[in-house]
Every structure is written in C-alpha cells, then in structure tokens.
Amino acid sequence: MDTHTAEFATPFDSYVCLGDSISVDIGDYTITARISHDDIAERPDQRQDGFWPSLYPQDAGFIGAGNGWRDRFDKEQALAQSIMDAWLNDEWYYCGIILSARIGETSLTDHAASLWGVEANLPKSDNSYLLEVANDLLGEALKQAEIERARLCKLVCESVA
C-alpha cells in the first residue's frame, strides 16, 4: 500500500471517551490513533484568544463591522456561552490524539506522533475533526515507526554478532 495515500478509514464515534481508538494497516505496520486526556485544565476562554465575541476592532474576538453587527454579536455571544456552559457541565473536553505503531504484536512506539488541545464532544460537532487530525499525523507516525524499526533491527543484529 502506498504510505502517502493511506488514511484511517473508520472515523471516531460521534461521542468519544478517553482511550477510544481507530487503527489502519499500512504495509507491515498497524498505526493506532487513540484519545488521551489533555491535562491542561484551562477553560476555553483562557485557552483561546477571541473566545468571547467583541465589538472592538483591536480585540481578537472582533465580529466585524457593517450592517447586522448587533445580530452577529448576539449570535456569537450565545454560541460562546453555550460552549462555555457545556464545558462547565463536563459535556466536552480537550484531548490529545496520540498515534502509536506496531508490527504484529510487537510495539514499535507508543507515541509516534500527537496533537494536543483538540476539542472532543464539542456541542454541535460530530467529532469528524478527530479523524482529520489522525490522518494529518499519519505521515509523521509512519516515519517514526520506520526509524524505530531500523533502530531495533540494528540492536538485534549487534546482539547476535
């Protein structure tokens, strides 16, 4: 299989829990993407500049000038508030997507690639972004798997000699 076009085909569920995973076989390798807890406990409005909408052009959350600004502001304010309320009710969380690699039952690396600060179970989201992240990390994970395989093969050859 061409490693440049291989992707995870099966998405994560629309509601994910810590430890949920998806896998893809690419040549000799099995690459697994799993959901892990992001232990940075900042609230969304502390992590993201512009989380709350603003009427001021110099602010990160500026909604833009022009007609209908009041309606746009009210809509964005309600959306931000619903996201914050869901966060405070533990309905969604930030996670890391960690890719690991193995050949058969032999683990090559438990952490071949990762991205942190990814929203999981965000209101009105189907979690499809998690699959995009996993696929974006796949090339890096394969490269790390190949490096680790070469390292292990070298160790085995040296120990036999």
C-alpha positions as CSV (number, residue, x, y, z in Angstrom):
1,M,0.0,0.0,0.0
2,D,1.3,3.5,-0.8
3,T,2.0,5.1,2.5
4,H,1.5,8.6,1.0
5,T,-2.2,7.9,0.3
6,A,-3.1,5.6,3.2
7,E,-5.5,7.0,5.7
8,F,-7.6,6.0,8.6
9,A,-10.9,5.0,7.0
10,T,-13.1,4.4,10.1
11,P,-13.9,7.6,12.0
12,F,-14.1,8.1,15.7
13,D,-17.6,7.8,17.1
14,S,-19.7,11.0,17.3
15,Y,-19.3,10.7,21.1
16,V,-15.8,9.7,22.3
17,C,-14.3,8.6,25.6
18,L,-10.7,8.6,26.8
19,G,-9.0,5.6,25.4
20,D,-11.2,5.3,22.3
21,S,-9.1,4.4,19.2
22,I,-9.0,3.7,15.5
23,S,-6.4,1.7,13.5
24,V,-5.2,1.3,10.0
25,D,-2.8,-1.3,8.5
26,I,-0.2,0.1,6.2
27,G,2.2,-2.4,4.8
28,D,3.8,-4.2,7.8
29,Y,2.7,-1.5,10.2
30,T,-0.5,-1.1,12.3
31,I,-0.9,2.5,13.3
32,T,-3.4,3.3,16.1
33,A,-4.8,6.7,17.0
34,R,-6.2,7.0,20.5
35,I,-7.9,9.7,22.5
36,S,-5.9,10.8,25.6
37,H,-6.7,13.3,28.3
38,D,-5.1,16.7,27.9
39,D,-4.1,17.6,31.4
40,I,-4.0,21.4,30.8
41,A,-7.1,22.4,32.8
42,E,-7.7,25.9,31.3
43,R,-11.2,26.9,30.4
44,P,-11.9,27.6,26.7
45,D,-11.9,31.3,27.3
46,Q,-8.5,31.1,28.9
47,R,-7.0,28.9,26.1
48,Q,-8.4,30.7,23.1
49,D,-7.9,34.4,22.3
50,G,-11.1,35.7,20.9
51,F,-13.4,33.1,22.5
52,W,-15.8,35.8,23.6
53,P,-17.1,38.0,20.7
54,S,-16.2,41.7,20.8
55,L,-17.4,44.9,19.2
56,Y,-13.9,46.4,19.3
57,P,-11.6,46.1,16.3
58,Q,-8.5,45.6,18.3
59,D,-9.9,42.6,20.2
60,A,-9.2,39.0,19.0
61,G,-13.0,38.2,19.0
62,F,-14.0,41.2,16.9
63,I,-17.1,40.2,14.9
64,G,-16.5,42.7,12.1
65,A,-18.0,45.9,11.1
66,G,-21.0,46.5,8.8
67,N,-24.8,46.0,8.8
68,G,-26.3,43.5,11.2
69,W,-23.5,43.8,13.7
70,R,-25.9,43.6,16.7
71,D,-27.4,40.3,15.4
72,R,-24.0,38.8,14.6
73,F,-22.8,39.8,18.1
74,D,-25.8,38.3,19.8
75,K,-25.5,35.1,17.8
76,E,-21.7,34.7,18.6
77,Q,-22.3,35.6,22.2
78,A,-25.0,32.9,22.5
79,L,-22.7,30.3,20.8
80,A,-19.8,31.1,23.1
81,Q,-22.0,30.9,26.2
82,S,-23.4,27.6,25.1
83,I,-19.9,26.2,24.6
84,M,-18.8,27.5,27.9
85,D,-21.9,26.1,29.7
86,A,-21.2,22.7,28.1
87,W,-17.6,22.9,29.3
88,L,-18.6,23.7,32.8
89,N,-21.1,20.8,32.7
90,D,-18.3,18.4,31.6
91,E,-20.0,17.7,28.3
92,W,-16.8,18.2,26.3
93,Y,-13.1,18.3,26.9
94,Y,-9.7,18.9,25.3
95,C,-7.9,15.8,24.3
96,G,-4.7,14.7,22.6
97,I,-4.7,12.4,19.6
98,I,-1.7,10.0,20.0
99,L,-0.6,7.7,17.3
100,S,1.3,4.5,18.1
101,A,2.9,1.9,15.8
102,R,3.4,-1.8,15.9
103,I,4.3,-4.7,13.6
104,G,2.1,-7.7,14.5
105,E,2.1,-7.9,18.3
106,T,5.4,-6.0,18.6
107,S,5.0,-2.4,19.7
108,L,7.5,-0.1,18.0
109,T,6.4,3.1,19.7
110,D,3.6,4.2,21.9
111,H,4.0,7.8,20.9
112,A,4.9,8.2,17.2
113,A,3.0,11.5,16.8
114,S,0.5,13.6,18.6
115,L,-1.5,16.7,18.7
116,W,-2.9,18.2,21.9
117,G,-5.7,20.8,22.7
118,V,-8.2,19.1,20.4
119,E,-11.9,19.6,21.2
120,A,-13.7,16.3,21.9
121,N,-17.5,16.1,22.0
122,L,-17.8,19.8,21.4
123,P,-21.5,20.8,21.2
124,K,-23.0,20.5,17.7
125,S,-19.9,18.6,16.5
126,D,-19.8,15.1,15.1
127,N,-16.1,14.7,16.1
128,S,-15.1,14.3,12.4
129,Y,-12.2,16.7,13.1
130,L,-10.6,13.9,15.2
131,L,-10.3,11.7,12.1
132,E,-8.8,14.7,10.2
133,V,-6.2,15.2,13.0
134,A,-5.3,11.5,13.0
135,N,-4.9,11.4,9.2
136,D,-2.7,14.6,9.3
137,L,-0.4,12.9,11.9
138,L,-0.2,9.6,10.0
139,G,2.9,10.5,7.8
140,E,4.8,11.6,10.9
141,A,3.8,8.4,12.7
142,L,4.9,6.2,9.8
143,K,8.3,7.9,9.7
144,Q,8.8,7.4,13.4
145,A,7.8,3.7,13.1
146,E,10.3,3.2,10.3
147,I,13.1,4.9,12.4
148,E,12.2,2.7,15.4
149,R,12.1,-0.4,13.3
150,A,15.6,0.3,11.9
151,R,16.9,1.0,15.5
152,L,15.5,-2.2,16.8
153,C,16.9,-4.2,13.8
154,K,20.3,-2.7,14.4
155,L,20.2,-3.7,18.1
156,V,19.2,-7.3,17.3
157,C,21.9,-7.6,14.7
158,E,24.6,-6.2,17.1
159,S,23.5,-8.5,19.9
160,V,23.7,-11.6,17.6
161,A,27.2,-10.7,16.3
